[in-house]
Each structure stands twice: as structure tokens, then as C-alpha cells.
Amino acid sequence: MKTLVILSSILGDRSKSRQLADHMVARIKQTDPSASITLRDIGAEPIPYFDGATAGALFTPADARSLEQQRIVELSDTLVAELMAADRIVFAVPVYNFNLPAQFKSYLDYLARAGVTFRYTPEGVPEGLVKGKQVFVLTSRGGKAEGTPADTMTPYLRQMLAFMGMTDVTFVAAEGLAMGELAAMEGLALAKQRIDESMPGAVQPALQAA
């Protein structure tokens, strides 16, 4: 399987969501040493802000685009092609101020294109065109909100991904990361355990003697 990993934290190697993604990639390689992994770090190299010029470029006919508009569309085409080529997609998304990072929102905006990643049927019903993908959303949060109304990010991402056709989505959350060292360790350990459980073919770490 081809795996696409999207990192979106601004913290680099200190990112907890990246630690989860690294853990999952390690498990994938255990299961399939020849697995193809494509990684894009939009925290280190952010997607440009989705503004009026961006929308204008995507709606301008190809033969009428300026050079700058062509560059904008080429970036969107590249992001969409990466997504379409993957069998498994891993989104590592930290929670910033109760929601997803701005750079990840821009990434989604560059992906959501009528006639490319979604379309409307003659009855006006939206149909996602990014189908047959196994998707994992790995989130990290300072507090605890999973399964409560305070978690506004998960419902949005579930709806947005489904809009583009990605309905086989597993959410794994590491929570309590700003609630003291013990809570942070427990939150990360639980999330990694859930990742391991989602990869049944992976070799489990050997237990060490006390």
C-alpha cells in the first residue's frame, strides 16, 4: 500500500502529533517493509493562504490563466495527485485554540475542488470523488475533550473528509498533554496503543522484565 503522511504542527521534532505519525509509520514498515511512504510537512513548509487570488486561479479556464495562476493550480494539482495516489492517508493534526491549524485548513481548501475531489449530482447532492482510502487522523491536545461538545475539530474533519469521499476514517487522540508530565505520558501511551491496535499485523514491542 502507498501511504501519504501529512504533518501540520509548527513545532517540528517537538510535536506530539508528529510523534504519533512517526509511531504509525514505524508500525506500517513493520507490517510491510517495502511500503511506499510519502511525507509532506505543511508545518515546516506551509501551504499558501487560500485567498481570493487562489480561488480566482482555480476557477479560471486553463487557457486563460496567468503565470501566477498556473503556479497556484499546479500546487493544488500536486496535492490532489498525492492524495489520489495513496491507499492509506495519515493526517497528523494538533489542536490549536480548540480547532485545526490554519495551515491544515488551507491544505484542505486546496484539495476541495468541484469536479476533481467532489461533484454535485443532477439532484444537487454532493458526491465525494476521493474514494477507497483508509484514513487515520492523529490528533494531539493539551486538555481533554474527546467525545464531548468541546471537541469541535473532530466533527468538522469527519464532515470535510466525507465530503470529498473519505469515509473510512479512524481518529486517534493523544490528550491531556498539558496537564502534567504523568498525564502527558499516559495520553501519548494510550494513543500509541490505539495505533498499534489499528495495525494488527504489526510486531508488538517485547515486554521488558521488571
C-alpha positions in Angstrom: 0.0 0.0 0.0 1.1 3.6 -0.7 0.9 5.8 2.4 0.7 9.6 2.4 1.6 11.3 5.7 0.6 14.9 6.2 2.2 16.7 9.2 0.8 20.0 10.2 2.4 21.0 13.5 4.6 24.1 13.7 6.7 22.5 16.5 8.9 20.3 14.3 10.5 17.4 16.2 8.9 18.6 19.4 5.4 18.0 18.0 3.4 15.3 19.7 1.2 14.8 16.7 4.4 14.1 14.7 5.4 11.6 17.3 2.2 9.8 16.7 2.7 9.9 12.9 6.3 8.6 13.4 5.0 5.8 15.5 2.4 4.8 12.9 5.0 4.9 10.1 7.2 2.6 12.1 4.3 0.2 12.6 3.5 0.3 8.9 7.1 -0.5 8.0 7.0 -3.4 10.4 3.9 -4.8 8.7 5.2 -4.1 5.2 9.0 -3.3 4.9 8.6 -2.4 1.3 5.7 0.1 1.9 5.9 3.3 0.0 5.7 6.4 2.3 5.2 9.9 1.0 5.6 12.6 3.7 4.6 16.3 3.4 5.3 18.6 6.3 3.0 21.6 5.9 4.0 22.9 9.3 7.6 23.4 8.1 6.5 24.4 4.5 3.0 25.8 4.9 0.5 25.8 2.1 -0.1 29.5 1.0 -3.2 31.1 2.5 -6.3 30.4 0.4 -7.4 33.9 -0.7 -9.3 35.5 -3.5 -6.4 35.1 -5.9 -6.3 31.4 -5.2 -10.0 30.9 -5.7 -9.8 33.0 -8.9 -7.0 30.9 -10.3 -8.8 27.6 -9.7 -12.0 29.0 -11.4 -10.2 30.5 -14.4 -10.1 28.3 -17.5 -6.7 26.7 -18.1 -6.1 28.6 -21.4 -6.8 32.0 -19.7 -4.6 31.6 -16.6 -1.7 34.0 -15.9 1.7 32.5 -15.0 0.9 33.1 -11.3 -2.5 31.4 -11.6 -0.8 28.5 -13.3 1.5 28.1 -10.3 -1.4 28.1 -7.9 -3.2 25.5 -9.8 -0.1 23.4 -10.2 0.3 23.3 -6.4 -3.3 22.2 -6.0 -2.9 19.6 -8.7 0.2 18.2 -6.9 -1.6 18.0 -3.6 -4.6 16.3 -5.2 -2.4 13.9 -7.1 -0.6 12.9 -3.9 -4.0 12.2 -2.2 -5.4 10.2 -5.1 -2.2 8.1 -5.4 -2.3 7.0 -1.8 -4.1 3.9 -0.5 -3.6 5.0 3.2 -3.6 8.6 4.3 -2.3 9.7 7.7 -3.2 13.2 8.9 -1.2 14.4 12.0 -3.2 17.4 13.3 -2.6 19.2 16.6 -5.4 21.1 18.2 -4.6 24.9 18.3 -7.1 27.1 20.1 -9.8 24.5 20.0 -9.5 23.7 16.3 -7.2 22.6 13.5 -4.1 24.6 12.5 -4.5 27.3 9.9 -2.0 25.6 7.5 -4.1 22.4 7.6 -7.3 24.3 6.8 -5.5 25.9 3.8 -4.4 22.4 2.7 -8.0 21.2 2.8 -9.2 24.2 0.8 -6.6 23.5 -1.9 -7.9 19.9 -2.1 -11.7 20.6 -2.2 -12.2 21.2 -5.9 -15.5 20.8 -7.7 -15.2 18.2 -10.4 -11.9 17.0 -9.0 -12.3 15.8 -5.4 -16.1 16.2 -5.3 -19.1 16.9 -7.6 -22.8 17.6 -7.4 -25.2 15.1 -8.9 -28.0 16.3 -11.1 -30.2 16.2 -8.0 -27.8 18.6 -6.3 -26.4 16.1 -3.9 -22.7 16.3 -3.2 -20.6 13.2 -4.0 -17.0 12.7 -2.9 -14.6 11.5 -5.5 -11.7 10.6 -3.3 -12.9 7.0 -2.6 -11.4 3.8 -1.4 -8.9 5.4 1.0 -8.0 4.2 4.5 -7.6 7.4 6.5 -6.1 8.0 10.0 -6.4 11.3 11.8 -3.9 11.5 14.6 -4.6 14.4 16.9 -2.8 15.9 20.0 -4.4 18.2 22.6 -3.3 19.9 25.7 -6.5 19.2 27.6 -9.2 16.5 27.3 -12.2 16.9 25.0 -12.6 13.7 23.0 -16.2 12.7 22.8 -17.5 15.9 24.3 -19.1 19.1 22.7 -15.8 20.8 23.4 -14.2 18.8 20.6 -15.2 20.9 17.6 -12.4 19.7 15.4 -13.3 16.0 15.0 -16.8 16.6 13.7 -15.6 19.2 11.2 -12.8 16.9 9.9 -15.2 14.0 9.7 -17.6 16.0 7.6 -15.0 17.6 5.4 -13.2 14.4 4.6 -16.6 12.6 3.9 -17.5 15.5 1.6 -14.5 14.5 -0.5 -15.3 10.8 -0.3 -13.1 9.7 2.6 -15.5 7.8 4.9 -13.2 5.1 6.2 -11.6 7.3 8.9 -10.1 6.3 12.2 -9.5 9.1 14.8 -6.7 8.6 17.4 -6.3 11.3 20.0 -3.5 11.9 22.4 -5.0 14.1 25.2 -4.0 15.7 28.4 -0.6 16.7 27.1 -0.5 20.0 29.0 -1.9 18.5 32.2 1.4 17.5 33.8 4.1 15.0 32.9 2.2 11.9 34.1 -1.0 12.8 32.1 1.1 13.6 29.0 2.9 10.3 29.2 -0.4 8.4 29.7 -2.1 10.3 26.8 0.7 9.5 24.4 1.0 5.9 25.5 -2.8 5.4 25.1 -2.7 6.9 21.6 0.2 4.8 20.5 -1.6 1.7 21.9 -4.6 2.6 19.8 -2.4 3.0 16.7 -0.9 -0.5 17.4 -4.3 -2.0 17.7 -5.3 -0.5 14.3 -2.3 -2.2 12.7 -3.0 -5.9 13.6 -0.1 -7.2 11.5 2.5 -5.1 13.3 5.0 -6.7 15.6 4.2 -5.7 19.2 7.1 -4.4 21.4 8.5 -7.1 23.7 7.7 -6.7 27.3 10.7 -5.9 29.5 11.3 -7.7 32.7 10.7 -5.6 35.8 
